[in-house]
Amino acid sequence: MKNLSYEESIKELEQIVKELENGELTLDDSIKKFEKGMELSKHCSELLENAEKKITLLIEKDDNSFDEENFEISTEE
């Protein structure tokens, strides 16, 4: 699963949801699909978290040039 891209993971997750919603799986198969879906969901979250860490903000300076700053999410409310 580590080799799956975000898009591939989402596509597979969507397929699992369709299969579960269909209601034709056995209980054991439904549980296996649910577990696989949870793994894919976690993988997607990790990919998004890693991408977020790479995001930088470009700040325009007075001389029309740009500086890069690390993107940080404020957890304060």
Number of C-alpha atoms within 10 A of each C-alpha: 9 8 7 14 13 17 10 14 21 17 13 16 21 13 14 18 14 11 16 17 11 9 10 10 13 10 10 9 13 17 13 12 19 17 12 15 20 13 15 23 16 12 19 20 13 13 16 13 11 11 10 14 12 10 13 13 12 13 12 11 9 7 6 8 9 12 11 11 11 12 13 11 8 6 5 4 3
